[in-house]
Amino acid sequence: MIDVPPGQVTLSDRRTQRSWAVELAPYRLAAVPVTQQLYAEITDLRPSTTIGDLLPVESVSWWDAVRFCNALSARDGFTPAYLLPTDGDDDETIEWDASADGYRLPTEAEWEHACRAGTSGPHYGELDEIAWHRANSQERIHPVGGKQPNSWGLHDMLGNAWDWCWDVYDPEVYGSSSVRRTSRRSHPSYRVDDVGFRLARSVPR
């Protein structure tokens, strides 16, 4: 886990043309996305369409990611961050205990802040050096950490697989759809072959 410094990030909604600033306290973010190997260790499952221990896990829903965070927290002796429905109903609302020290999904603001790592441009370096993208990936997913990190030590913040985030995207329009770090909007039950997730943890105050 990388210690991410506090700061401010400006988010925007293209649909409403609205922008707003978010102040962030320090937090921790995994240097790479969750791998298939780690996901299998915790869940005994390999849901990905392209198999490889060091590839980012994909084809996992937002709900899958949340459950994984709690399971990994329990294994490592941390307090789970999420209160999950006892009946396993994915349509129910879950609660985030912000005081918990367990693993969780980053908020959209945390993701943006960590991705930019103090920069203001569309990406934090030469694109071919920092990201697997359509022009250099041969249309396939690649092992995590294979490209240069940003200045805070975070790999694969751009390219390869998208990351789920905690936030709900405009519930008036999309119902309970949870934001992931992408221009596409997906319901939390969707499993897509280019969407995985990255772990975050809150810093105790």
C-alpha positions in Angstrom: 0.0 0.0 0.0 1.2 3.5 -0.9 0.7 6.4 1.5 -1.1 9.1 -0.4 -0.8 12.6 0.9 -3.8 14.9 1.6 -4.9 17.3 -1.0 -7.7 18.7 -3.1 -9.1 17.4 -6.4 -11.7 18.9 -8.7 -14.3 16.5 -10.1 -16.7 17.3 -12.9 -19.8 15.8 -14.4 -20.0 16.1 -18.2 -23.7 15.5 -18.3 -24.6 18.4 -15.9 -21.5 20.5 -16.8 -21.0 20.8 -13.0 -17.6 20.9 -11.2 -16.8 20.7 -7.5 -13.7 20.6 -5.3 -13.2 17.7 -2.8 -10.7 18.0 0.1 -9.0 14.7 0.9 -7.4 13.4 4.1 -4.4 11.1 3.8 -5.2 7.5 2.8 -3.5 4.4 1.4 -3.9 2.9 -2.1 -2.5 -0.3 -3.5 0.5 0.2 -5.8 -1.2 -2.2 -8.4 -4.7 -3.5 -9.0 -5.9 -6.7 -7.3 -4.3 -9.7 -9.2 -6.0 -12.9 -10.1 -3.7 -14.7 -7.7 -4.7 -12.7 -4.7 -8.3 -12.8 -5.6 -8.1 -16.7 -5.9 -6.3 -16.9 -2.5 -9.2 -15.2 -0.8 -12.2 -16.4 -2.7 -11.1 -19.7 -4.3 -12.5 -18.2 -7.6 -11.0 -17.3 -10.9 -13.7 -15.3 -12.7 -11.4 -13.6 -15.3 -11.8 -14.2 -19.0 -8.0 -14.1 -19.5 -6.2 -16.3 -17.0 -2.9 -15.4 -15.4 -1.8 -15.0 -11.8 -0.2 -11.6 -12.3 -3.0 -10.2 -14.5 -5.5 -7.9 -12.9 -8.6 -9.7 -11.9 -11.6 -8.7 -14.1 -15.1 -9.8 -14.7 -15.9 -9.0 -11.1 -18.9 -7.0 -10.1 -18.8 -4.0 -7.7 -20.5 -6.4 -5.2 -17.7 -8.9 -5.7 -15.1 -6.3 -5.0 -16.8 -5.1 -1.8 -17.1 -8.6 -0.5 -13.4 -9.3 -1.3 -12.4 -6.2 0.6 -14.2 -7.4 3.7 -12.8 -11.0 3.4 -9.2 -9.7 3.0 -9.7 -7.4 5.9 -10.8 -10.4 8.1 -7.8 -12.4 7.0 -5.3 -9.7 7.8 -6.8 -8.8 11.1 -8.4 -5.4 10.2 -11.9 -4.2 10.9 -14.0 -4.7 7.8 -15.0 -1.4 6.1 -18.4 -2.5 4.9 -21.6 -3.6 6.6 -23.1 -6.1 4.2 -26.7 -7.4 4.0 -27.0 -10.6 6.1 -29.3 -12.2 3.5 -26.8 -11.8 0.6 -29.2 -9.6 -1.3 -27.2 -7.5 -3.8 -30.1 -5.1 -4.2 -29.8 -3.8 -0.7 -27.8 -0.8 0.4 -24.5 -1.4 2.1 -22.9 0.9 4.6 -19.3 2.1 4.8 -17.8 2.4 8.2 -15.4 5.3 7.6 -13.7 4.7 10.9 -12.7 1.1 10.0 -9.1 0.3 9.1 -9.9 -2.5 6.7 -9.6 -2.6 2.9 -12.1 -0.8 0.8 -12.6 0.7 -2.6 -11.3 4.2 -3.2 -13.7 7.0 -3.7 -13.8 8.6 -7.1 -12.1 11.7 -5.7 -9.3 9.6 -4.1 -8.8 7.7 -7.3 -8.5 11.0 -9.3 -6.2 12.5 -6.7 -3.9 9.4 -6.7 -3.9 9.1 -10.5 -2.8 12.7 -11.0 -0.1 12.5 -8.3 0.2 16.3 -8.3 0.0 16.8 -12.1 -2.7 18.7 -13.9 -2.6 17.2 -17.4 -4.6 14.3 -18.9 -1.8 11.8 -18.0 1.2 11.8 -15.7 3.9 10.9 -18.3 4.4 9.6 -21.9 1.4 7.4 -22.5 3.3 4.4 -24.0 5.6 4.4 -20.9 2.9 4.5 -18.3 -0.1 2.6 -19.7 -1.2 -0.3 -21.8 -3.7 1.1 -24.2 -5.4 0.2 -27.5 -2.3 1.2 -29.6 0.3 -0.8 -27.7 -1.6 -3.6 -25.9 -2.4 -5.9 -28.8 -6.0 -5.7 -27.5 -5.2 -7.8 -24.5 -4.7 -7.3 -20.8 -1.2 -7.4 -19.3 0.4 -8.2 -15.9 0.1 -5.5 -13.3 3.1 -3.2 -12.7 4.6 -3.6 -16.1 4.6 0.1 -16.9 6.2 3.0 -15.2 4.4 4.2 -12.0 3.4 7.8 -11.4 5.5 9.9 -9.1 3.8 8.5 -6.0 4.6 4.9 -7.0 1.2 3.8 -8.3 1.2 1.6 -11.4 -1.6 1.1 -14.0 -3.7 4.1 -13.0 -4.3 4.5 -16.7 -4.9 1.7 -19.2 -5.0 -2.1 -18.8 -8.2 -2.6 -16.7 -10.7 -0.1 -15.3 -11.2 0.2 -11.5 -14.4 0.1 -9.6 -14.8 3.0 -7.1 -17.1 3.3 -4.1 -19.3 6.2 -5.3 -22.8 6.1 -6.7 -23.2 7.9 -10.0 -26.2 10.3 -10.0 -28.9 8.1 -8.5 -31.6 10.3 -9.9 -30.6 9.1 -13.4 -28.9 5.7 -12.9 -30.6 4.4 -9.8 -28.0 2.5 -7.6 -25.3 2.3 -10.3 -21.9 2.6 -8.7 -19.3 4.7 -10.3 -16.1 3.1 -11.6 -13.2 5.0 -12.9 -14.4 5.2 -16.5 -16.6 7.2 -18.8 -19.0 4.3 -18.9 -21.5 3.8 -16.2 -22.3 0.3 -14.9 -24.7 -1.3 -12.5 -23.0 -2.8 -9.5 -24.0 -6.3 -10.5 -22.3 -6.1 -13.9 -19.2 -8.2 -14.6 -17.2 -6.9 -17.5 -14.0 -8.3 -18.9 -12.0 -5.1 -18.6 -13.1 -4.0 -15.1 -11.3 -4.9 -11.9 -10.5 -2.9 -8.7 -7.7 -1.6 -6.5 -7.6 -1.6 -2.7 -7.6 1.5 -0.5 -7.4 1.9 3.3 -8.2 4.8 5.5 -5.4 6.2 7.7 -6.4 6.2 11.4 -6.9 9.6 12.9 
